[in-house]
Each structure stands twice: as C-alpha cells, then as structure tokens.
Amino acid sequence: MSPRVLLFTGKGGVGKTTAAAATATLAARRGLKTLVVSTDTAHSLADALGVRPDSADQEIAPGLHLHQVDTQATMERHWGELQDYATNLLVELGLDEITSEEITVLPGAEEIIALLELREHAREGRWDVIVVDCAPTAETLRLLALPEALEWHMTRLMPVGRKLMRLVSPFVRGVARVSTPGEEVMGAGERLHRGLLEVRELLTGDQASVRLVLTPESVVLAEARRTLTSLNLYGYRVDAVIANRVFPAGGADEWRAQWVAAQSRLLAEAEESFAPLPIHVVPYLPAEPVGKDALAEVGAALYGEADPFAAPTAAPPLRLAADELTLALPGAERGEVDLARKGDELIITAGPYRRILALPSSLARRKISGAVLRDGVLRVRFTSEAKPDEANVTGHPDAGPAAT
C-alpha cells in the first residue's frame, strides 16, 4: 500500500517547516513509521527538530526519520551521463573542469532530485507517512508543474531529437569540434522524464495531498488563494489550510486587541475563501517551538480531534466523464481563465499559470460545445460531433461556442 504523503507549502516565513515537522513528530508518536524530507534548499528541518544536520538519514526519534538530499551524489548515481556530457561539452568550449562541474549543477536541481528521491522512498514500503517540507510557494508551483511540462516536450521532441542527432552528429563533430549527445545521454534524459512522471502519479494519487500554511495577514491570504487555484489547475489535491501565529483572544492591551481584531476578520475571510476545507489554527506561542517535544505539542494542538493522516476525502480536482471535463479552480475569476484547443490538447490558463492537458481519445475525437466557469469549477462540454481538423480556438469560459 502507498504511504500517506503530505506536502506543506506556503509563502516564505509563514511557518511551513514548523507545521511539517510538528505533523511528522505527531505521526511518529502515534506509532506511524514516518519519514520527513525537504525540497527546500534552506534545509531548516534539522534546526526545527533540534538535531544536528549530520543526523539526517537516521532515526532521530522512535519511528521518525529525517532525510536531506545529497544533490551531487544522487545526480552521479542516477543521471551521471547527463552531467558528464554537459561537463565535457563545457570543457571542449574552453572552460576548466572545476568550473564546468559547478555550472552543470543547475539551479533547481536539488528540488527536482528531492522529488525523485521521494518517489524512491515511497516505493520502499517502509513508511506509513511521508511528510514533505516544500520550498516557498512560487518554487513549489514551478516544481509541481515540471513533470507534466516535461512530458509534453519529451513526447514531441525526443523522437525527433534522436533522429536529428544521428544525422547531424558527424557534421557537428567535424565542423564545430564539439561532442553531440549519444544514446546513453538520451537514455538518461528519458529515465529522468519517466521518474518525474512517476512522481506526479504519486503526488496526485489517492494517498497524497497538499496543506497550505498561512498567517492571518492580507498579503499572505491573497497569495494562498492564488496558490489554491494553481495547485488545483495542476491536479494536486489540497485537503487543509493551517493558520499559524494566531493571537488568542483576551487581554486589555490595545496593541494586542487590534491584532486580535484584524486576525479575526482575516480568519473569517479565509474560512469563506477556502470552504469547505478545514482550517487548523496554531496559536501564537510564547516561545519558538524547537525540538521534538515542543513540536509534538504543536501537532496535538494543531489537529485536535481530527485525524491528520486519514486518506483525503475530497474529490480530485480533475474529473472526466463521457461528455464533460471538470476542473476545480477555487477562487478563479472568469477574466483570469482562458481556454485553447489545439489538436488533441486542451490548454487551460489561470492567471500566470498554464496547463496543457492531453485529452483522452474518447474526448479528443470530439468537438467542444461550450465551457463555463461557475462556483469555482470549470466545465468543458463535448458533443458527439467530430472535431474539425483545424481546431485551434481560444476564449474565456462562459463565452459560448467561441470558447471552444
């Protein structure tokens, strides 16, 4: 059985690492074999748990294991062909070997490898719960969009690239005096591609969900709303919101009373924005919760009587029926959503984010009759009529046939 996978994300500084560490500590104390990992290059999990950074990949408490990513070692073990090719190419172009090796550890490589290692841990069958402390929101969204974006490029470019390399390799080596990627490099790229697709399958599966962490502040709340829309666009299920650093009511101090009033208003706004998702509240504590005992107390207060490790009950954001595609886009406004049909693909844009959906064959053969965005749900309707060969039309939902 797949482990329960919980991802924590939010705007930088809202306390997502504390929420993730508290949840992992609580899981272990409830007797669940728990792994906590981070895709955030800051690697502050060890600090929050009150253990030495070199204690990673060890059992830091009964049933609780911490894993931190070794980017270089993992890259060499699994995709060394890609890095070797890039390094050698830069050396051929005149850079020294040390500089070339540094350059080929690309920005974002650590986060990508963390996701790929997450897939390996899920396959092991050792864990009941895997908790993931994700990077801040923008980086997380780019990362979670990567597997599907790479799928789109790989299925179209890789077959062409293989043929092209066989044709141009002699010319490039003879004229440009640089190496071209061989079969082993192409194969490493395909393994990376398959691995990321398996990551996506894991993180959009029935045992995985995302938890949004926020503080009751206007700017943070606005970003959290956009994040919820974007996560749904990419097919990731959000099952809860965590409101951190909430002032408890009471006290005669005017400064504190103003904070309580402002936070109460924003929490009410959050409940309306994120309904029907539960909002778990973490009070503003008198001291920073560092260490496993303090985190266990936070976890217990955070979830109360709820079972934070039960399988998510919410429906997946994307659903397909015989004649309709529905995609939950909570918080999205009509003017922010665009649709385009190009061949067998449906291109959905929500704000700054775009998803290219490969339609199943049962729908790809058919024409779209209309689209509507209502109550945070996008519905795209299909008719039994075959689609025109030149289909490539754009528009907003609710715009009638022009939106097809």
N, C-alpha and C positions, 0 to 999 in steps of 0.2 A: 504494500500500500504506500502511496506517496505521502511524504511528510506534510504537515501543515506548514505553509510558507507565508510569513508575514513580512511585508515591506513597509518601512516607515520613511516618510519624506515630508518635506515642508520647507518653508523659507529659512535661509540660514539664520541661526541664532534663536530659533523658537524652542529648542529642546528636544529635537527628534532623537538624538543619540541617547539622552536620558530616558525617553519613552521606550525606545527599543531595548536598552539594557534592562530597564525595570520589567518589561514584558518577558524577556528571556530569563531573568532571575526568578520571576514568579513561576514560569513554566517548569524550571528545574526543581523548584521547591514543591511543586505539585507532583513530582515523580515522573515528569516527561523528559526523555533524553533530548537535550536541547543544544543546538549549535547557533551561535551568534556570530555574524560576519558583517563586514562593512564594504561598501563600494565607494566610500568617501575617502579620498586620498589623505585627509587630515588624520585618520586613524586615531580618533579620540575615544574609541570604545574601551581600550585598556585603561585609560585615565578614569573614565566614568566608573568602571568596575573596580577601580582601586587595585589593579595588578600591574606588574611590570610589563612593558611592551614585549620583552623577550619571553613572556609566558604564553604568548599566542601559540595556537595549535596544541594546547594542553588542556586538561580538565582543571579549570580554575575554581570549581566548587562542585559538590556532588551532582552529577548529571548535567553540568554546564560546561561547554567547551567554547573557547574563543578562537576564531580563525582570522588572521590577517594575511593579505595577499603578498606573495613574493613575485612581483611582475616579471623580473628578469628570468628567474628560474622557470616559471611557467611558460613564458614565451619560448625559451630554448627547448623545453621538453616537448611541446606540442606543435609549435609553429616556427621552429628554428629555420626552416627553409626560407620562409618569407623574410625574416630578419637578416639571414645570411646573404640573400640576394640583394636586399636593399643596401646592406653594408658594403658588399663588394662593388656594387654599382657606384656608390659614392667615392670609394677608393679609386676606382677607374677614372672618375671625373676629377681627381686631384686632391681630395680631402684625405687627411691622415686617418688611420684606422680607428684611433680612440675617438676622435670627433665623429666619425661615421657611425660608430656604435651608439654614441649618445643620441645622435639625431634620430636613429631608427627606433628608439623607444618613443613612439608617437604620443602626443597629448591625447588623453582619454584611454590609453592602452590599459592602465591599471583598472579602471572601472569595467572595461569590457572583459578583461580576464577574470575579475571578481565574479561577474555573471556566469562566465563559462565554468569557473570552479564551483559555483553554486549548483550548477547542473550536475557536476560530478558528485558532490555531497548528497544531493537528492537521490542519486542512483544507488548509493551505498547501502541504503536500507537500514542504517544505524540510528536515524534520528526520527523522533516523533514530531519535533517542531524545529524549524529553521527560521531565525529572526534576522532580517537584513536591515542594517542601518544605511540608508541610501544617501547619496550626495544631495545637496540642496536642490530645490525643485527644478530649475531650468536644466541642470546637468542630468537629473534623473529622467526628465521627459525626453531629452535627446537620446539618452541611453536606451530607454524602453522602446523608442521608435526605430532604433537601429536594425533589429533583426528583420522586420518586415521591409524596411527600405533596402537593405542589402539583398533580400530575396528578389525584389523587383529588378535590381541591377544584375544579379548573378544569373537569373534565368534568361535574361536577354543578351547580356554581354559576354558571359563566359564561353558559350559555344562559338560565338563569332571570334572571341579573343584567341581561342585555341587554334582555329583555322588561320587567323591572321598571323599569329606568331610563327606558324610553320612556313608561311610564305615570306615574311619579311626578315626572319632571323638572320639568314645569310647576308642580306643586304646591310642590316644594322651592324652586324659584327664586322663586315668588310669596310664599310664607309665611315660609320660613326665610332667604330672601335670600342663599343661597349657591349656588355652581355645582354641577352634577352632572357626573359623568364622561361625555364624549361618545364617539363611535365611535373617535376617534383614541387616546383613553386606553385603551379596551377593547382596541384592536388592539395597543397597546404591551404591555399585560399578556399578551396571547396570544403575542406574539413572545418575551417573557421566558419564558413557560411552555414554548414549543417549544424554545428554546435550552437550558433546563435538562434537558429530556428527551434532547436530543442529547448533552449532557454525560454523562448517566447511561449512554446507549448506548455512548459512548466508553470510560468507565471500567469498565464491566462486560464489555467486549469481550474478544476472544481475545488482544489485544496489551497489555492493561493488568493491573497487579497492584499490591498494596499490600505494603510492607515495614514490619514493626513493629520499632521501635527501643526497647530497654530497657537498663537497667543491672541487674546481679545483686543486687537488693535485694528484700526480701519485698513491700513495698508496691507497688513498680513491677511486679513479676512478677504480682501479683494483678490489677492494672489491665490489664496486657497480655493476660491470659487473657480477661477480660471483653470487651476490645476485639476480640479474635479472634472471639468468639461473635457480637458485634454486627455486625462487618463481614460475616460470613457471612450473618447474618439479612437484611441489605440487599442481598445478592447480589454483594459485592465480593470478589474472589479475593486471598487472601494467599499469597505464594509464598516468603517467607523471614522469618526473625527475625534481628535484629542485636543482639548483646550487646556493649555499649560499656563502656569503662573497666574492663576485667578485669585484675586484678593477675596478673602472671606468677608461676609457682611459683618457689620457691628463696629463699634469703636466711635469715639467722638471727634477724632482728629479730622479737620476739614479736608486736608490734602488727601487722606486715605478715603474719606467719604466721596470725594469727587472721582477717584479712581474706581471705586466700587460701582458708582452710578454709571460711569462710562462703560465699564466692562459688562455690567448687567444688560445695558442696551445692546451692546455688540454681541453678547451671547444669545440674546433673543433673536437678533438678526441672523446669527449663524444657524440657530435651530430652524428658522424659516428657510434659509438658503439650502441647507443640507438635508432637510427632511426627505425621506424617512430614516436617514442614517442616524444611529445613536451618537451622542456627543458625550465623551467621557471627560470629566473635569479633574484637573490636578491643581490643588490649591497652591498659592504662593507660599513656599516653605521658608521657615526662619533661617535655614542653612542649606547650602548646596548638597544635594543627595549624592555623595560619592561613596562607593563601596557597596558590596553585595547586600549587607543588612539594610542599609538606607534605601537601596533600590527596591528591595523586596517589599518594604513598607509602602513605597510609592506605587508599586504594581498592585498591591492589595487595595489601596485607596482608589487607584485609577479605575479599576474594573468592578469593584464592589461585588455584587452577587452574580454578575454576568460571567459567562464562560468565554474568555477571550480566545480560546483555542478550538472552539467548535468550528466545523466547516461553515463557510459563508452561506447564508440562505438567500441572499439577493440573486436575482437572475443575472446572467452575464450581459454586458452592455449590448453586444451584437447578437441579433437573432434573425434566422432565416426561415421563412415559411414558403409555401408553394408559389405564392404570387406577391410576396412582400418582404422587404428588408427593413428591419427596425434597428435603430441605434440610439441608445440613451445618451443625450447630450445635456445633462442638467446645467442650467444657468446660461445656456447659449441663446442668443437673440437671433431673430431671422436675418438681420442685416450682417451678422457675423459669419453666417454659414453659406457656403457655396457648394454647388454640385457640378460635376462634369462627367460626361460619359464618353469614354474613348475606347472603342472596340469592346473587349470583354472586361474592361475595368471601370470601376466607379471611383471617382476622385472626390473626396469629401474634405473641405477646408473649414476649420472652425477657428476663427481668429488667426493667429500666426502659425497654426499647426495644420498639417495636411497629411491625409492618409490615402494611399492608393489601394483599393480593395479589388482583388481578383474575384470576379463573380463566379459562383459555381455554374457548371454547364447548364443546369436546369433554368437558370435565370439569364445567363449570358446570351442565350439564343433569342431572348425576348425583348420586346420594346418596353421602355418605361412610359407609363401613362401619366404619372404625376408624382409630386413629392410634397410633403407637408411637415413643418416643424411645429409641434404643439405640445405644451406642458413638458418641455424638455426632452421630447422624443421625436427623432427624425424618422419618418415613414416614407419609404420609396416603393411605389406600387408598380407592378409589372403586368402587362397584358399577355394574352396568348399569341398576339401578333408578332411575327419575326421582326427583329430589329433591322433597320436599314444598314447597308454596308458602310455608309459614310458616317455612321453615328459618332458625333464628337460635338456635343452641345453642352452649354453651360447655363447656369442660372441659380436663382435663390429658391429654396423650398417655398411652397405656397404660391408659386408663380404659374401654376397650371402646367400645360404641356411644354411651355418653353423651358421649364426647369428639368426636363428630361434630357 
